[in-house]
């Protein structure tokens, strides 16, 4: 059991602030190193923590023998390179989701961790969210019988403000938003339903943000501009110079245990939240809210007309801390993993399968040959009946 843990962070700003939860000198855990290509982010980190190294070169950080673990919170397209480099040195790695932006990249990370017997921990923090844990508990207690279907609708209310103003909007850097955003939801569906996707199909497209002509030729790193005044979506300004990822996506999944799942994502809804439904042989559950103090899981297990309140209700209010209290919990678990080698709730294998499902679905969306055409009605016959229709 290791008493003193020294940690470095690659990607000091944005999601990199997650690592701040780990800094507990009184418990023998310290952030002592950081890497970022943007000097202001490094300067801010250095002002907050007593560091041994601040560098713009991740290789300099991972080469340090005095580091026990590394948080990798760099942009998605850097995850593979940074994770492999850290794992090659045998360091424990906290890798933010998505694991990588290709299936091959995920498999390379897994192989490297396996070869070095290194500790690899994936940042799927939704597995620590109260409402997800409550849904899983209800399922595992058999309250809806055998799971047969899982659905998720993801209303990404600040999609334009967050994901179309920086590198996320460029498919060469993100592959698509079925990785950046749906990696969470696909993982949760897999976890709740007890299997991994073995077949997927999908449809979607760039349906709104390609109509905005106002672009920022040099967007700031991790540009975020969420304001209630940024409405309606077509009024947004300063998009990334490249916008070629889908803003509306729908995918279907058949899991390896026979469960069927669906996922829908829209990046220009007025509201932001996730709604999951899980259906079993003896009932169904659905979350209302996904982190607010009044979040509740409703269970239907009696036959009849729709009952808005459900037959049973289970409070699932978020705990204290960012992302509904999940961030401090996931960091605490990672530190225990590094120190004690305990079993953990997140899974590199599950993370790989969530990326794989998202990658394949995205590729299908972009392949016209993947969809089957519906034969049209004869134009004269259609015109005849259309003339009779109000």
N, C-alpha and C positions, 0 to 999 in steps of 0.2 A: 504494500500500500504506500503510495507516494504522498508525502506530507506537503511539500512545497511545489506548486505548479506555476510555471512561467509560460505565458501565452503571447503569441503574436497574432496580428490581424492583417489580412490582405484585403484591401478595400475599406478604408478607414471611415468613410462617410456613408450616408444612406443606410442601407441595411447593416453596415458595419457597426453602427452604434448598438446593435443587439449585443455585441460582445461586452459592452460596458457592464451588463448584468453579472458577468463573471468576475469582475475585479473586486475581490474581497480580501484585502491584505490581512485582515484579522483572522481569516480562515486559511491563510497560506496560498491564496490564488491571486496572481497579479498579471495585469496587462503590461508588458514591458517592451513591445516592439510593434511597429506598424509599417505598412507599405501602401502607398497610393501614388498614382501618376500625377495627381493634382496637389501641388504644394500647400495651398491653403487648408486642405483637409488634413494633411500631415501636421501642419502647424497647430491646428485646433486640437488634434489628438495629443500632441506633445505638451500642450498647455494643461491638459486635463490629467495626464498620467505621467509618472516618472519613468521615462523610457530609456532603454539602452541603445535602441536603434530606430531611426526614422529614415526610410529609404523609398525611392521610386522604383527600385528593382526588386521584384519578388524573390529572385534567386538569392540575393544577399540575405533576405530574411530566412528563407527555408534552410539555408546553409548553416545557420547558427546551431551549434551543438547544445547551447544552454536553453533552448526552447523545448518545451514538452508537448505543446499543442498549438494548432493554428486554426483560427477562424478564417474561412474563405468566403468573403462577401463581395467579391468583385463582380463586374457584369457577367451575365450568363455565358457569353461567348468565351470568357476566360476560365470558366470553372474547370474544364478538363485539364488545361495546361497547368493551372495552379495546383489543383488537387493531386495530379500525378507527381509533380515536383515535390510537394510536401510529403506525400506517402512514400516516395522513393527514399526519403531520409528516415523513415520509420516513425515520424511524428504522428500523434493523434490529430485527426482532422474533423472539424465541424464544417460541413459543406452546405451552403445555402442552396435551396431549391431554385430552379430545377437542377438536377444533378449535372446535366450537360445539355447541349442543344442537338445532339445526335445520339442514336442508339449505340453506335460504335464508340462514341466518347464515353458513355456510361459504362460500357463493357470494359473499356481500357482502364477506367478508374477502379472498377471492381477487381480486375485482374491484378492491378498494382497493389492494392490493399491486401489481396489474398497472398500474393507472392512475398510480401514483406511482413505478413501477419500484423499489419498496422490497424489501429482503431479508426474506423470510418463511421462518422455520425452524420445523418442527413437532417437538414433543417425544416422538416415538415411539421411546423409548429401547430397546425390544426389538430394534430393528434393529442395536443394538450389543452384544447379548448373545451370548456365545460359542456357546451351543448353537444359537441361531437361525442364526448365521453359518455354523456347521459344516453344518447341514442344507441351507442354501442352496448351499454349496460342493459338497456331494455331488450335489445335483440338477443344478447347472450343469455338473458334470463328466460328466453323462450316466449315472451309475451305476444309476439306476432307470428309465432310458429316458424316454419322453415322459410328463409328469405328467398324470394323469387325475382324481385325487381328493385332497382334503385334508380331514382331520378334526381337530377340537380339542375336548378335554374340559377344562373349567376348573373345578377344585375350589376354591371360594373359602372356605377354612376359617375365615377371620375376617370373613366377610361381615357377620354380625350385629354384631360389635364395631366395625367400621369404617363400614359403609354404611347401617346402619339406626339410627344414633344421632345423625346430623346431617342436613344439608340433602339429602344424596344420596337419602334415603328419600322425598322429596317430588318427584313427577313434574313439577311446575311449575318446579322448579329443576334437575333432572337429565334430564328426559324419561324416563329409564329406565337401568337398569344395563347394557343392551346398548350404551350409549355409554360410560359411565364405565369399565367393565371390558372389555367386548368390543371396544372401539375398538382396543385393542392387538392382540387375537387376530385380529380380522378383517383388520387391516392385515398381520399376519404371514402369514395364509393367502393373502391377495392377493399378497404379495411372493414367497412360496415357490412359488406356483402360477402366477405370471406373468400375472395378469389382475385385473380389477375386477368386482364383482358387478353383473349386469344384471337379474337376477330373484331375489327372495327369497320365502320363506314361513316361517312360524314358529308355535310354540305355547308356552305358558307361563302362569304365574300367580303370585299371591301365595299361597303354600301353607303357610307356617309363621308368619312374623312378625306376621301379622294376629291371631294367637291370643294374643299377649302384651299384657296390659293395663297394664303398668308403663311409663309415658312420662315423660320429663323435659320439663316445660313450657317451660323456657328452657335448651336444650342449649348447652354451651360451643362456641365456634367450632372446627371441624375436630376434633370429639370423637373420640378414639380410646381404646379400652379393651380391647386384646387381652390376655387372660389365659387361661392354660390352665385355670384354675378356672371360667371361663365356659362350662360344659358341663353338661348338653346344651343345645342352642340355646334351647329353651323356657324355660330358667331365666334368660335374660338380662333385665336391668332397665335402665330409663332410655332407652328408645327415643325417637326423634324424635317430636314431637307428631303429625306427619303421616307415615303409612307407607302409601303406595299404589303403590309400584313392585314389579315382579315379583322374587321371590327364586329362581325356577326358570324358565329360558328355554332354548328349543331352536330353532335356525333352520337352514334349508337355503338354499344359495346356488348359482346358476348363474352362472359367470363369463363374461365377454365373449369368452374364448378356448375355451369349451366345457368347461372343468374344472368339476366339481361339488364343493362343499364343505359341511361341516356343522359346527355349533358348539353346544356344550352348556355351560350355566353353572348352578352350584348354590351358593347362599350359606349353606349350613348343613352342609357336609361336615366331618368331623373333621380332614382334612388339607388343606393348601394347596399346589397346584402346577398346572401346565399340561402336558397331554400332547397332542402333535401326531403325527399319522400322515399321511404323504404317499405316495400309491400311483402308480406309473408303469407303463408297458407292460412293464418288465423287472425290477420289484422294488418294494420299499417300505422306508421308513425310519420310525423312531419314536424319540422322545426319552424317556429314563428319568431323571428329575430335570430341573430347569429352572434350575439355578444353584448347586447344591451342588458340593462338591469331587469327588464321585464321579459327576457327571452324565455320561451316555454316550449316543451315538446308535447305534442298532443297525440294521443293514441286512440284509434278506432278499432274496436274488436267486437262490436255488436251489429247485426244486420239491420238495415233500415235506411231511411233517407238521410241526406247530409246533415250532420250535426256540427255546426261551426266550432263549438267548444271541445269537441271530441268526447269520447267516453271516459277518458282519464287524462289528466294533465300533470306534467312534471316540470317544475321550475328549473331553469338552467341559466341563471344569471352569471355573467362573466365575473371572474375574480379580478383583483387589482393588478395593474400592469398593462403594458402595451399588448396589442392584439388579444384583447380579452383575457389578459393574465397569462397567455400562453408563452410569451417570450421569456420572462424570468424562469418559468418552469422548465422550458426546454434547455435553457442554458445550465440550470442547476443539474439537470439529468446528464448533460454532456460532461460537466465537471466530475460528477460521480463516476461516469463511465471511464474517464481518464484516470481518476484516482483509484477506483476500486475494481474496474472491469465488470461492473454490474450489467445485467440485462436491461435493454432499453426499449422504449415504445416505438421509436422510428426504425425504419428498415432500409438499408441500401438496395436490397432486392426490390422492395416495393417502389422505391424512388425510381429505379431503372424502368420498371414496368409502367409507371405513370408517364415518364418521358416517352417510352416506346409507343404507348397508345396515342399520345398527343402528336408525336412525329408522324405516325402512319396516317392518322386522321387528317392532319394538315396536308400531307402529300396527296391524299385522295381528293380533298377539296380543290386542289390546284391541278388535278388531272381530269380534263373534260371527258376522257374515255371511261372514267370510273362510274359515271352516271348513265343510267339507261333512259333513252328518250321515250316519251309518251307519244304514240301515234296520233296525229291531229284528225279532227273531223273534216270531212269534205267542206271546202270554203262555201260552196253554194248552199249546202244543207245548214251549215252554221248560220249563214246570213239569214236564211229563212226563219230559223227559230229565234235568232237574236232580235229580229224585227218584231217579234211577238212578246218580247220580254221588257218589262219596265226597267 
